[in-house]
Amino acid sequence: MPNQSDWEAKAANILKAELKRQGVTYARLAQMIGDKEPNVRNKLSRGKFSAAFLLQCFDAIKVHHVPLD
């Protein structure tokens, strides 16, 4: 069974993949959600962020369906 850090890495990788598909940089995402680029970069590199942050990012980049596999 996957441990917590496996799930964190999976969430970060899914978000990074969607950002890449949409052509959105960390700097642009930070602008879109009203945050600072270093904060966004750190959250994604550590993989430690809330479900609310994940949903906020998906909403900002207009992603409504995400494959989980």
C-alpha positions, -999 to +999 in steps of 0.1 A: +000+000+000+014+035-009+026+056+020+019+093+026+049+105+007+039+083-023+005+101-024+021+135-020+044+128-049+015+115-071-005+147-064+024+169-072+032+150-104-005+152-115-005+190-110+028+195-127+017+174-157-015+195-160+005+227-158+027+215-186-002+204-207-018+239-203+015+257-209+013+274-175+045+283-157+048+285-119+051+323-122+018+324-141+001+300-118+012+321-088-004+352-105-036+333-113-041+322-077-027+353-059+003+337-045+041+342-049+061+321-073+086+308-046+056+296-025+041+277-055+075+263-065+082+251-029+048+235-026+052+216-058+088+206-052+080+193-017+047+178-027+032+191+005+000+211-002-037+208+007-065+195-014-078+230-014-046+243-030-048+215-056-084+224-065-076+261-066-049+254-091-070+232-113-098+258-113-073+286-122-059+266-152-094+255-162-088+217-156-120+199-147-111+163-154-079+147-143-068+111-151-054+096-119-035+067-134 
